[in-house]
Amino acid sequence: MLRCGKFKLTLNHPLIMGIVNLTADSFSGDGLDSDCQRAIAHAWHQIEAGADLLDLGAESSRPGAIPVTTEEELKRLLPVLDALRDCGVPLSVDTYKPEVMRAVLDHGASMINDIYALRLSGALEAVATSDCAVCLMHMQGEPLNMQKTPVYTDVFGEVRDFLANRVQASLSAGIAAERLLLDPGFGFGKTLEHNLVLLRHLEALSINGLPLLAGISRKSMLGTITGRPVEQRLAGSLSAALLAAQQGAHILRVHDVAETRDALAVWQAFTG
């Protein structure tokens, strides 16, 4: 079970997190460029397609992305959060800024999805006294430079050690274990082979049995494998989602909710 604000998510089968992207420069081509009404409509589309929760992002974290200001991020996020406050599914916000965390929690967010794993000054404190879920992600470097020369001696061991460290920091700050979720950060400072090692051993990356999130949808690793441009990576994304589910992922962060739900339904029928 994952405590996620007012929601308690059972994790006996993989859940689908639908992406709602409010950036102008998304790698996947689905950025809504601050268009509040389109974002709200897309969020409802994701829910109707079967999303168990939504992930709203207003600052691109693609390789080479330039940071946006706190003011711009909140300008994009808050009207959408307010409009979706009673949508019936948990709302996650993809942010690393403590000021944004505090504001979105006041506006109904149920989860903070942090690519820096609460490493910025004030981030632990921003979420500790709330009841939100927190996704702790591994990233080598930062979006601006993370894909230039990612190097590991032991990618599995280093990612697992990092996640264990951040779990301990979170627990020490008063964040209950039932609120924590882990993400190995596919594509965040990793080569294709690094990503494949982590995917093959995904279940073993769980620290103390904490649930795992996998975000592989449309990513460049799929383009490297298939040779397909981002707009033609649906089949690769579905394959990756199923592999992640088979390797122990509890939440799948995806662009294509309906197609992922169908693929999971067939897999679950087969496995019983």
Sequence and secondary structure as in RCSB ss.txt:
>XXXX:A:sequence
MLRCGKFKLTLNHPLIMGIVNLTADSFSGDGLDSDCQRAIAHAWHQIEAGADLLDLGAESSRPGAIPVTTEEELK
RLLPVLDALRDCGVPLSVDTYKPEVMRAVLDHGASMINDIYALRLSGALEAVATSDCAVCLMHMQGEPLNMQKTP
VYTDVFGEVRDFLANRVQASLSAGIAAERLLLDPGFGFGKTLEHNLVLLRHLEALSINGLPLLAGISRKSMLGTI
TGRPVEQRLAGSLSAALLAAQQGAHILRVHDVAETRDALAVWQAFTG
>XXXX:A:secstr
 EEETTEEE  SS EEEEEEE  SS TTS   TT HHHHHHHHHHHHHTT SEEEEE S  STT     HHHHHH
HHHHHHHHHTTSSS EEEE   HHHHHHHHHTT  EEEETTTT STTHHHHHHTS  EEEEE  SS TTTTTTS 
  SSHHHHHHHHHHHHHHHHHHTT  GGGEEEE  TTSS  HHHHHHHHHTGGGG STT  BEE  TT HHHHHH
H   GGG HHHHHHHHHHHHHTT SEEEES HHHHHHHHHHHHHHH 
